[in-house]
Amino acid sequence: MKIAILGDAHIGASHGLGKKNKDGTNSRQDDYKATLNWVADYCLENDIEVLVQTGDLFEHRNPSRHDMDVAEDFLKKMSAYGITTQIIMGNHDYKKSGTSYTSSLQNLSIDGFHEVSVYIKPDVAQVINSLGERVNIALMPFRDKRMYDGKSLPEKTLNFNKEIMSLIKKCNSKYPTIFVGHNFIYEGSYNDFGATEVFAMKDTFYGIQAAFMGHYHTSKQFINKKNKRVFYTGS
């Protein structure tokens, strides 16, 4: 089974790099549409069966209608191609609301896009292709430190990693498992990235085939001490 991982898209960012179109839109929006069309066509031409997007589909927590249209056109195309497409919530898609939260992803008009799923809460998806090959995909949208018990960031991080391990344990061990999330990876100091968020520990992913993390916009690979692969996918 061939799976593609698409990093943070941030549809709606960097309009200052574009120009105003005659219809009042920005040419940067055209760039996003063209890039996502390229992604869809790449997946089709290379027999990709599953695409997972790592969060921050949008730049703004309340994206414009035009930015929503760009995303929906892409997802419609992926569904028409028959490619299983999974979108997880990033911190830019996340809106705290009292003791709970919502996401702009919930406003996507994807009814009828049978191959498309949106995740704002942790979940496990098992994908089966036409050959009967199966894979577990553990999906961990952005997790706010306020979601976890603990007085300190290390305590909250420990509970975050326990949640990751609990999610992985729900996967059927008969089949390969990959993890896709949207938080930073711990690199030895809680001062990394301002020490304001919970971190994923590389060794937490022991026993699965690979882990892919959005959020940090630099592509980077880690090999943990258990010799398993952990990646930032970039943007």
Sequence and secondary structure as in RCSB ss.txt:
>XXXX:A:sequence
MKIAILGDAHIGASHGLGKKNKDGTNSRQDDYKATLNWVADYCLENDIEVLVQTGDLFEHRNPSRHDMDVAEDFL
KKMSAYGITTQIIMGNHDYKKSGTSYTSSLQNLSIDGFHEVSVYIKPDVAQVINSLGERVNIALMPFRDKRMYDG
KSLPEKTLNFNKEIMSLIKKCNSKYPTIFVGHNFIYEGSYNDFGATEVFAMKDTFYGIQAAFMGHYHTSKQFINK
KNKRVFYTGS
>XXXX:A:secstr
  EEEE    BT  GGGS B TTS BHHHHHHHHHHHHHHHHHHHTT  EEEE S  BSSSS  HHHHHHHHHHH
HHHHHTT EEEEE  GGGEEEETTEEEEGGGG   TT TTEEEESS EEEEEE TT  EEEEEEE    GGGS  
SSHHHHHHHHHHHHHHHHHTS TTS EEEEE SEE  S TTGGGG S EE GGGGTTSSEEEE SS S EEEE T
T  EEEE   
